[in-house]
Amino acid sequence: MEARGCPCLASVSPSCARGVRRARASPPRHRHLAPPTRATASEKDDMLEVMRSLYEHAYEGLDRDVGLEIAEESNKSQTRVPGIGWFYGELSWSGSWDLIGLAKPREGDVFVDMGSGLGKMVLSAAMTRRFKECRGVEILPELHEKATAALGRLRDAVGEEAFAMLPPTRLECGDMLAADVADADIVYCFATCFSPEIVGALEAKLAAEMKPGARLVLVSKQMETDAFEPFGPNGGYVSVEQAHSKWNLDCYIYEAASTDRGR
């Protein structure tokens, strides 16, 4: 499924933000995506809260535990990944917002989620940042189907005109190791339960294909090649909030090195 256009949160209109409080008391049928204009910090905070309510509407009945159950049943019917690599996990809305911000997204960047599950990181990135395109690839068809349905619910909630203001958003069912990342500026991967074999194959792929300067956001695992350099403070390390858990997850942010190093 694909949506065309550009996002608006970073430049929400003041008139839109003033209507947010009224919208919160209404059914989830919003028309608040707006063309770029100036806005105060409080107005942007209000718009972010509207985006969060729309996101929660799109994923009603699809929390982390449901995602895990879907993934487990899918793996039982057909094993597609070794070990417990099928295990489903996700970050909270606020954790996603904070983490993507640390990767320093720029207007016109391309975002790719490797193993996108229910599509939550892809959708939250598209709703809150000025990406050129947001893509996700998920190998389990049952999770992919639910992700596509959630994107459709968002479109129904905001209407076609507002939905077209989001960046092109594409969810694919397939193997992340076959996904195209050559144009990606930010690659995200929730790798908590990936086996050493999967992590090794992922590392080799990204080292060979990511362009210099692109950022890699990796949950629970670290890169062992000098094709990537730590990005940001604390050596690229950050503790991030996951959904439906009091425990945070370790995350590592990298920048792809120049082509004459580590390739």
C-alpha atoms as a printed R data frame, in Angstrom:
    type eleno elety resid chain resno       x       y      z
1   ATOM     1    CA   MET     A     1   0.000   0.000  0.000
2   ATOM     2    CA   GLU     A     2   1.351   3.412 -0.868
3   ATOM     3    CA   ALA     A     3   0.544   7.001  0.101
4   ATOM     4    CA   ARG     A     4   1.799  10.054 -1.747
5   ATOM     5    CA   GLY     A     5   2.685  13.566 -0.565
6   ATOM     6    CA   CYS     A     6   4.572  15.178  2.320
7   ATOM     7    CA   PRO     A     7   4.101  15.201  6.119
8   ATOM     8    CA   CYS     A     8   3.071  18.224  8.134
9   ATOM     9    CA   LEU     A     9   3.895  17.793 11.811
10  ATOM    10    CA   ALA     A    10   7.183  19.671 11.654
11  ATOM    11    CA   SER     A    11   5.317  22.694 10.275
12  ATOM    12    CA   VAL     A    12   1.773  22.388 11.568
13  ATOM    13    CA   SER     A    13  -0.526  25.347 11.008
14  ATOM    14    CA   PRO     A    14  -1.508  27.371 14.101
15  ATOM    15    CA   SER     A    15  -5.195  27.202 13.143
16  ATOM    16    CA   CYS     A    16  -4.925  23.435 13.016
17  ATOM    17    CA   ALA     A    17  -3.295  23.213 16.443
18  ATOM    18    CA   ARG     A    18  -5.966  25.419 18.029
19  ATOM    19    CA   GLY     A    19  -8.576  22.886 17.013
20  ATOM    20    CA   VAL     A    20  -6.779  19.934 18.552
21  ATOM    21    CA   ARG     A    21  -8.470  19.988 21.926
22  ATOM    22    CA   ARG     A    22 -11.871  19.926 20.279
23  ATOM    23    CA   ALA     A    23 -10.742  17.068 18.069
24  ATOM    24    CA   ARG     A    24  -9.690  14.967 21.061
25  ATOM    25    CA   ALA     A    25 -13.288  14.837 22.213
26  ATOM    26    CA   SER     A    26 -14.530  13.737 18.779
27  ATOM    27    CA   PRO     A    27 -14.547  10.370 17.018
28  ATOM    28    CA   PRO     A    28 -11.278   9.629 15.174
29  ATOM    29    CA   ARG     A    29 -12.255  11.386 11.980
30  ATOM    30    CA   HIS     A    30  -9.685  14.189 11.760
31  ATOM    31    CA   ARG     A    31  -8.752  16.656  9.039
32  ATOM    32    CA   HIS     A    32  -5.745  18.225 10.757
33  ATOM    33    CA   LEU     A    33  -2.836  17.611  8.405
34  ATOM    34    CA   ALA     A    34  -1.889  21.016  7.062
35  ATOM    35    CA   PRO     A    35   0.507  22.683  4.588
36  ATOM    36    CA   PRO     A    36   3.834  24.006  5.911
37  ATOM    37    CA   THR     A    37   3.567  27.176  8.000
38  ATOM    38    CA   ARG     A    38   4.924  28.639 11.238
39  ATOM    39    CA   ALA     A    39   3.843  27.197 14.568
40  ATOM    40    CA   THR     A    40   4.757  27.548 18.225
41  ATOM    41    CA   ALA     A    41   6.254  24.720 20.249
42  ATOM    42    CA   SER     A    42   2.969  24.183 22.101
43  ATOM    43    CA   GLU     A    43   1.062  23.992 18.824
44  ATOM    44    CA   LYS     A    44   3.487  21.375 17.550
45  ATOM    45    CA   ASP     A    45   3.072  19.446 20.805
46  ATOM    46    CA   ASP     A    46  -0.680  19.538 20.299
47  ATOM    47    CA   MET     A    47  -0.300  18.273 16.753
48  ATOM    48    CA   LEU     A    48   1.949  15.462 17.931
49  ATOM    49    CA   GLU     A    49  -0.793  14.420 20.350
50  ATOM    50    CA   VAL     A    50  -3.312  14.379 17.497
51  ATOM    51    CA   MET     A    51  -0.929  12.209 15.506
52  ATOM    52    CA   ARG     A    52  -0.615   9.869 18.452
53  ATOM    53    CA   SER     A    53  -4.396   9.526 18.750
54  ATOM    54    CA   LEU     A    54  -4.641   8.716 15.044
55  ATOM    55    CA   TYR     A    55  -1.825   6.184 15.356
56  ATOM    56    CA   GLU     A    56  -3.583   4.504 18.275
57  ATOM    57    CA   HIS     A    57  -6.809   4.409 16.282
58  ATOM    58    CA   ALA     A    58  -5.021   2.763 13.348
59  ATOM    59    CA   TYR     A    59  -3.604   0.109 15.675
60  ATOM    60    CA   GLU     A    60  -6.625  -0.443 17.902
61  ATOM    61    CA   GLY     A    61  -6.619  -4.086 18.986
62  ATOM    62    CA   LEU     A    62  -3.065  -4.588 17.705
63  ATOM    63    CA   ASP     A    63  -0.814  -4.137 20.721
64  ATOM    64    CA   ARG     A    64   2.539  -5.815 21.238
65  ATOM    65    CA   ASP     A    65   1.048  -8.982 22.738
66  ATOM    66    CA   VAL     A    66  -1.268  -9.438 19.761
67  ATOM    67    CA   GLY     A    67   1.671  -8.951 17.422
68  ATOM    68    CA   LEU     A    68   3.645 -11.589 19.307
69  ATOM    69    CA   GLU     A    69   0.735 -14.046 19.123
70  ATOM    70    CA   ILE     A    70   0.374 -13.480 15.374
71  ATOM    71    CA   ALA     A    71   4.099 -14.002 14.835
72  ATOM    72    CA   GLU     A    72   4.147 -17.153 16.938
73  ATOM    73    CA   GLU     A    73   1.227 -18.706 15.065
74  ATOM    74    CA   SER     A    74   2.776 -17.767 11.732
75  ATOM    75    CA   ASN     A    75   6.027 -19.455 12.692
76  ATOM    76    CA   LYS     A    76   4.178 -22.592 13.737
77  ATOM    77    CA   SER     A    77   2.468 -22.835 10.363
78  ATOM    78    CA   GLN     A    78   5.676 -22.275  8.387
79  ATOM    79    CA   THR     A    79   9.201 -21.643  9.622
80  ATOM    80    CA   ARG     A    80  10.662 -18.724  7.666
81  ATOM    81    CA   VAL     A    81  13.489 -17.610  9.967
82  ATOM    82    CA   PRO     A    82  15.857 -19.660 12.150
83  ATOM    83    CA   GLY     A    83  15.599 -19.864 15.928
84  ATOM    84    CA   ILE     A    84  13.357 -17.280 17.528
85  ATOM    85    CA   GLY     A    85  14.065 -14.609 14.939
86  ATOM    86    CA   TRP     A    86  10.308 -14.432 14.356
87  ATOM    87    CA   PHE     A    87   9.798 -13.086 17.912
88  ATOM    88    CA   TYR     A    88   7.803  -9.848 17.819
89  ATOM    89    CA   GLY     A    89   8.714  -6.686 19.714
90  ATOM    90    CA   GLU     A    90   8.057  -2.984 19.338
91  ATOM    91    CA   LEU     A    91   8.893   0.389 20.839
92  ATOM    92    CA   SER     A    92   6.376   2.732 22.422
93  ATOM    93    CA   TRP     A    93   5.144   5.779 20.489
94  ATOM    94    CA   SER     A    94   7.357   8.070 22.569
95  ATOM    95    CA   GLY     A    95  10.297   5.677 22.309
96  ATOM    96    CA   SER     A    96   9.964   5.651 18.519
97  ATOM    97    CA   TRP     A    97   9.763   9.450 18.367
98  ATOM    98    CA   ASP     A    98  12.842   9.905 20.551
99  ATOM    99    CA   LEU     A    99  14.916   7.268 18.788
100 ATOM   100    CA   ILE     A   100  14.311   8.478 15.247
101 ATOM   101    CA   GLY     A   101  15.136  12.006 16.383
102 ATOM   102    CA   LEU     A   102  18.550  10.838 17.582
103 ATOM   103    CA   ALA     A   103  19.323   9.626 14.053
104 ATOM   104    CA   LYS     A   104  18.974  13.275 12.930
105 ATOM   105    CA   PRO     A   105  16.463  12.869 10.082
106 ATOM   106    CA   ARG     A   106  16.546  15.582  7.454
107 ATOM   107    CA   GLU     A   107  13.803  16.687  5.134
108 ATOM   108    CA   GLY     A   108  13.919  14.496  2.051
109 ATOM   109    CA   ASP     A   109  15.540  11.504  3.773
110 ATOM   110    CA   VAL     A   110  14.417   7.937  3.035
111 ATOM   111    CA   PHE     A   111  13.476   5.701  5.996
112 ATOM   112    CA   VAL     A   112  13.582   1.887  5.826
113 ATOM   113    CA   ASP     A   113  12.511  -0.569  8.546
114 ATOM   114    CA   MET     A   114  14.070  -4.033  8.214
115 ATOM   115    CA   GLY     A   115  11.607  -6.517  9.719
116 ATOM   116    CA   SER     A   116   8.770  -4.014 10.085
117 ATOM   117    CA   GLY     A   117   6.228  -6.268 11.832
118 ATOM   118    CA   LEU     A   118   2.925  -4.441 12.222
119 ATOM   119    CA   GLY     A   119   4.424  -1.406 10.500
120 ATOM   120    CA   LYS     A   120   4.327   0.781 13.588
121 ATOM   121    CA   MET     A   121   7.767   2.336 13.215
122 ATOM   122    CA   VAL     A   122   7.156   2.984  9.520
123 ATOM   123    CA   LEU     A   123   3.818   4.644 10.180
124 ATOM   124    CA   SER     A   124   5.011   6.739 13.123
125 ATOM   125    CA   ALA     A   125   8.013   7.919 11.093
126 ATOM   126    CA   ALA     A   126   5.761   8.889  8.178
127 ATOM   127    CA   MET     A   127   3.342  10.735 10.452
128 ATOM   128    CA   THR     A   128   5.896  12.763 12.382
129 ATOM   129    CA   ARG     A   129   8.898  13.503 10.156
130 ATOM   130    CA   ARG     A   130   9.433  15.073  6.743
131 ATOM   131    CA   PHE     A   131  10.772  11.974  5.010
132 ATOM   132    CA   LYS     A   132  10.828  11.642  1.251
133 ATOM   133    CA   GLU     A   133   9.664   8.041  1.601
134 ATOM   134    CA   CYS     A   134   9.075   5.467  4.354
135 ATOM   135    CA   ARG     A   135   9.343   1.742  3.644
136 ATOM   136    CA   GLY     A   136   9.069  -1.435  5.666
137 ATOM   137    CA   VAL     A   137   9.688  -5.074  4.801
138 ATOM   138    CA   GLU     A   138   8.291  -7.974  6.853
139 ATOM   139    CA   ILE     A   139   8.734 -11.673  6.150
140 ATOM   140    CA   LEU     A   140   5.682 -12.937  8.071
141 ATOM   141    CA   PRO     A   141   2.615 -12.470  5.818
142 ATOM   142    CA   GLU     A   142   0.164 -12.387  8.728
143 ATOM   143    CA   LEU     A   143   1.958  -9.426 10.317
144 ATOM   144    CA   HIS     A   144   2.244  -7.714  6.939
145 ATOM   145    CA   GLU     A   145  -1.504  -8.105  6.372
146 ATOM   146    CA   LYS     A   146  -2.297  -6.436  9.701
147 ATOM   147    CA   ALA     A   147   0.186  -3.646  8.978
148 ATOM   148    CA   THR     A   148  -1.449  -2.929  5.626
149 ATOM   149    CA   ALA     A   149  -4.881  -2.859  7.278
150 ATOM   150    CA   ALA     A   150  -3.641  -0.359  9.885
151 ATOM   151    CA   LEU     A   151  -2.384   1.945  7.143
152 ATOM   152    CA   GLY     A   152  -5.828   1.710  5.561
153 ATOM   153    CA   ARG     A   153  -7.518   2.625  8.841
154 ATOM   154    CA   LEU     A   154  -5.369   5.721  9.105
155 ATOM   155    CA   ARG     A   155  -6.378   6.743  5.584
156 ATOM   156    CA   ASP     A   156 -10.062   6.227  6.411
157 ATOM   157    CA   ALA     A   157  -9.721   8.255  9.620
158 ATOM   158    CA   VAL     A   158  -8.112  11.330  8.087
159 ATOM   159    CA   GLY     A   159  -9.562  11.209  4.572
160 ATOM   160    CA   GLU     A   160  -7.798  11.003  1.223
161 ATOM   161    CA   GLU     A   161  -6.735  14.661  1.059
162 ATOM   162    CA   ALA     A   162  -5.001  14.655  4.446
163 ATOM   163    CA   PHE     A   163  -3.615  11.153  3.904
164 ATOM   164    CA   ALA     A   164  -1.933  12.381  0.694
165 ATOM   165    CA   MET     A   165   0.128  14.797  2.814
166 ATOM   166    CA   LEU     A   166   2.092  11.903  4.296
167 ATOM   167    CA   PRO     A   167   5.261  10.782  2.523
168 ATOM   168    CA   PRO     A   168   5.017   7.808  0.183
169 ATOM   169    CA   THR     A   169   4.631   4.893  2.611
170 ATOM   170    CA   ARG     A   170   5.176   1.366  1.353
171 ATOM   171    CA   LEU     A   171   4.860  -1.902  3.253
172 ATOM   172    CA   GLU     A   172   6.256  -4.996  1.562
173 ATOM   173    CA   CYS     A   173   6.035  -8.684  2.422
174 ATOM   174    CA   GLY     A   174   9.404 -10.286  1.873
175 ATOM   175    CA   ASP     A   175  12.872 -11.055  3.163
176 ATOM   176    CA   MET     A   176  14.680  -8.044  4.615
177 ATOM   177    CA   LEU     A   177  17.979  -9.488  3.355
178 ATOM   178    CA   ALA     A   178  16.671  -8.970 -0.181
179 ATOM   179    CA   ALA     A   179  15.369  -5.436  0.441
180 ATOM   180    CA   ASP     A   180  16.855  -2.448 -1.378
181 ATOM   181    CA   VAL     A   181  18.618  -0.079  1.041
182 ATOM   182    CA   ALA     A   182  20.877   1.713 -1.445
183 ATOM   183    CA   ASP     A   183  18.829   4.934 -1.233
184 ATOM   184    CA   ALA     A   184  18.123   4.727  2.514
185 ATOM   185    CA   ASP     A   185  19.258   7.570  4.764
186 ATOM   186    CA   ILE     A   186  18.002   5.910  7.956
187 ATOM   187    CA   VAL     A   187  17.732   2.135  8.340
188 ATOM   188    CA   TYR     A   188  15.994   0.804 11.461
189 ATOM   189    CA   CYS     A   189  16.048  -2.788 12.697
190 ATOM   190    CA   PHE     A   190  14.528  -4.296 15.866
191 ATOM   191    CA   ALA     A   191  17.052  -7.138 16.147
192 ATOM   192    CA   THR     A   192  16.538  -8.322 19.727
193 ATOM   193    CA   CYS     A   193  15.921 -12.000 18.955
194 ATOM   194    CA   PHE     A   194  17.873 -12.335 15.721
195 ATOM   195    CA   SER     A   195  20.293 -15.250 15.669
196 ATOM   196    CA   PRO     A   196  24.037 -14.641 15.130
197 ATOM   197    CA   GLU     A   197  23.582 -15.966 11.586
198 ATOM   198    CA   ILE     A   198  20.888 -13.401 10.777
199 ATOM   199    CA   VAL     A   199  22.840 -10.570 12.389
200 ATOM   200    CA   GLY     A   200  25.954 -11.552 10.448
201 ATOM   201    CA   ALA     A   201  24.071 -11.634  7.155
202 ATOM   202    CA   LEU     A   202  22.393  -8.306  7.961
203 ATOM   203    CA   GLU     A   203  25.720  -6.719  8.842
204 ATOM   204    CA   ALA     A   204  27.314  -7.877  5.587
205 ATOM   205    CA   LYS     A   205  24.365  -6.626  3.521
206 ATOM   206    CA   LEU     A   206  24.193  -3.198  5.139
207 ATOM   207    CA   ALA     A   207  27.968  -2.733  5.058
208 ATOM   208    CA   ALA     A   208  27.964  -3.460  1.330
209 ATOM   209    CA   GLU     A   209  24.859  -1.512  0.351
210 ATOM   210    CA   MET     A   210  24.288   1.493  2.632
211 ATOM   211    CA   LYS     A   211  25.610   4.765  1.262
212 ATOM   212    CA   PRO     A   212  28.231   6.753  3.201
213 ATOM   213    CA   GLY     A   213  26.651   9.003  5.822
214 ATOM   214    CA   ALA     A   214  23.451   6.949  6.123
215 ATOM   215    CA   ARG     A   215  22.454   6.125  9.693
216 ATOM   216    CA   LEU     A   216  21.689   2.673 11.090
217 ATOM   217    CA   VAL     A   217  19.444   2.366 14.165
218 ATOM   218    CA   LEU     A   218  19.867  -1.105 15.646
219 ATOM   219    CA   VAL     A   219  17.943  -2.374 18.671
220 ATOM   220    CA   SER     A   220  19.695  -4.866 21.001
221 ATOM   221    CA   LYS     A   221  22.595  -5.736 18.707
222 ATOM   222    CA   GLN     A   222  25.895  -4.109 17.724
223 ATOM   223    CA   MET     A   223  27.837  -3.969 14.478
224 ATOM   224    CA   GLU     A   224  31.224  -5.674 14.523
225 ATOM   225    CA   THR     A   225  32.578  -4.138 11.321
226 ATOM   226    CA   ASP     A   226  34.396  -0.840 10.868
227 ATOM   227    CA   ALA     A   227  32.083  -0.138  7.948
228 ATOM   228    CA   PHE     A   228  29.993   1.660 10.580
229 ATOM   229    CA   GLU     A   229  31.003   4.341 13.079
230 ATOM   230    CA   PRO     A   230  29.081   5.287 16.248
231 ATOM   231    CA   PHE     A   231  26.742   8.206 15.606
232 ATOM   232    CA   GLY     A   232  25.780  10.778 18.217
233 ATOM   233    CA   PRO     A   233  26.570  11.170 21.922
234 ATOM   234    CA   ASN     A   234  27.467   8.302 24.261
235 ATOM   235    CA   GLY     A   235  29.156   6.424 21.451
236 ATOM   236    CA   GLY     A   236  25.811   6.071 19.686
237 ATOM   237    CA   TYR     A   237  24.248   4.225 22.626
238 ATOM   238    CA   VAL     A   238  20.758   5.002 23.928
239 ATOM   239    CA   SER     A   239  18.275   3.207 26.194
240 ATOM   240    CA   VAL     A   240  14.814   3.217 24.600
241 ATOM   241    CA   GLU     A   241  11.298   2.573 25.914
242 ATOM   242    CA   GLN     A   242   9.529  -0.474 24.532
243 ATOM   243    CA   ALA     A   243   5.781  -1.014 24.412
244 ATOM   244    CA   HIS     A   244   3.961  -2.780 27.264
245 ATOM   245    CA   SER     A   245   7.073  -3.305 29.364
246 ATOM   246    CA   LYS     A   246   8.821  -1.550 32.217
247 ATOM   247    CA   TRP     A   247  12.170  -2.640 30.758
248 ATOM   248    CA   ASN     A   248  14.042  -0.469 28.308
249 ATOM   249    CA   LEU     A   249  16.087  -1.813 25.414
250 ATOM   250    CA   ASP     A   250  19.669  -1.049 24.416
251 ATOM   251    CA   CYS     A   251  19.972   0.643 21.062
252 ATOM   252    CA   TYR     A   252  22.981   1.543 18.968
253 ATOM   253    CA   ILE     A   253  23.087   4.239 16.292
254 ATOM   254    CA   TYR     A   254  25.722   4.118 13.580
255 ATOM   255    CA   GLU     A   255  26.773   6.060 10.523
256 ATOM   256    CA   ALA     A   256  27.948   4.262  7.412
257 ATOM   257    CA   ALA     A   257  31.615   5.029  6.852
258 ATOM   258    CA   SER     A   258  33.126   6.216  3.597
259 ATOM   259    CA   THR     A   259  33.472   3.663  0.817
260 ATOM   260    CA   ASP     A   260  37.230   3.370  1.260
261 ATOM   261    CA   ARG     A   261  36.853   2.094  4.804
262 ATOM   262    CA   GLY     A   262  35.465  -1.239  5.947
263 ATOM   263    CA   ARG     A   263  34.110  -2.220  2.541
